[in-house]
Amino acid sequence: MLAAERRDHLLGLLAREGKIVAKDVAAELGISGDSVRRDLRDLAAEGLCHRVYGGALPASPAVVDYAAREGVAPGGKQRVAATAAELVRPGGTVILDGGTTALAVAHALPRDLACTVITHSPTVAAALLDHQEAELFLLGGRVFKHSAVACGAAAVEAAQNVSADLCLLGVTGVHPEAGLTTGDAEEAAMKRALSARAADTYILASSEKIGTASQFRILPWEKVSGLITDTDTHDMVIGQLKALGVDVLEAN
């Protein structure tokens, strides 16, 4: 089989199965494991897969920079945001993560809602300045410009001194096996710190993130209360998540 044919075969497996097991592909095609791993390295270099031990998973398209992400699936993000905003109760306290979906949540919150919003995102904070009834707390630290959020030791320490009823957390990858992932280690640590300070954590994930993975794990499924997504309920990955006991909130 030619290299181009192997490439098409691997991409087809990712689309159909949601993962590649290198040893199975090698046995199926009658080629060496080294050949499969080399093909996967090439696909990963093009951003077409995320390599993991023993194979690969679909790569998330949400690892591009903040400005580029604003144009990715805006309709899906708005639907997810509208559903997430309904979870914020009058008088409640919510930790609102950074990123483009979290920013959409900020815009979706009613302007007369009396609540407390804690965030490490300057863009989210700015979007809430005209919400006169909302108390706003901005956590500081080193600004990670890729996602326009504060990260690092100072930000994590600040997060440890707050508490909330609800945390609305953004991710770049949602996968039954890889869990919840993002593309930066410090950002993953900050997300864990935020989630740990809330009674309930819900994941904000528009459909392009479902079934994909990034480099750094944020949380296992047992640490979250649910997933908010606009993905079709008949989607294979959604079915796998429900089988794991994940509460999936449909954003229509």
Residue, then its C-alpha position, 0 to 999 in steps of 0.5 A: m500500500l502506498a503512503a498516500e493510501r495508508r494516509d487515507h486509511l488512517l484518516g478514515l479510521l479516525a473518522r469512523e472509529g474515533k481512534i487508531v490502534a497502531k498494532d491493529v493497523a499494522a496487522e491489518l495492512g501487513i506493515s511494520g509498527d514503525s511504518v504506522r508510527r511514522d505515518l501518525r507522526d506525519l499526520a500529527a505534524e499536520g494537525l490531523c491527529h493527536r498521538v497517544y500511547g499505542g496510536a492516535l486520537p482525532a486532534s481538536p480544531a480548538v487549539v488555534d489562537y484566540a482570534a482564530r477560535e472566535g470564527v470556529a462554530p460560532g452558532g454552536k458556541q452560542r447554543v451551548a452558552a445559552t444553555a449554560a447561562e440558564l444554570v446560573r441562578p439569581g443570587g448564585t456564584v459562578i466561576l466562569d472560565g476563559g475562552t470564546t465559549a465562556l465569552a459567549v456565556a457572559h454575553a448570554l447572561p441576563r443583564d439584570l441578573a443578580c449574581t456573582v461571577i468569578t473569572h480569570s479572563p479579562t475578556v469575560a470580565a470586560a463583557l460583564l461590566d454593563h451587568q449592573e446587578a452582577e458582582l465581578f471578581l477578576l483573578g490575576g496572574r500571568v496572562f496566557k495570551h493564546s487564550a486570553v486568561a490568567c494562569g501560573a502560580a499566582a492565578v492558581e493561588a488566587a483561585q484557591n481562595v474563592s468558592a462557588d456554586l457552579c463552574l462553567l469550564g471550557v476545554t479543547g478536547v472531549h473524548p471518552e478515553a482521553g477525558l477532558t483536555t487542553g493544549d497547555a499544561e498551565e492552563a490545564a492546571m488552572k482549570r483544575a484549580l477553578s473546578a475544585r472550588a465549585a460545588d458543580t462543574y459543567i463542561l462547555a463543548s460545542s460539537e467540533k470538540i466532541g471526540t477529539a483530544s489535546q495534549f494535556r488532561i484537565l479532569p477525568w469524567e467522575k470529577v464533572s457534573g455534566l457536559i453541555t453540547d450542541t452535538d446530535t444526541h445520536d452521535m457515537v461519542i455522545g452515546q459512549l459518554k452517556a454509557l460512562g454515566v456522563d450527564v449530557l445537557e442538550a443545547n438546541 
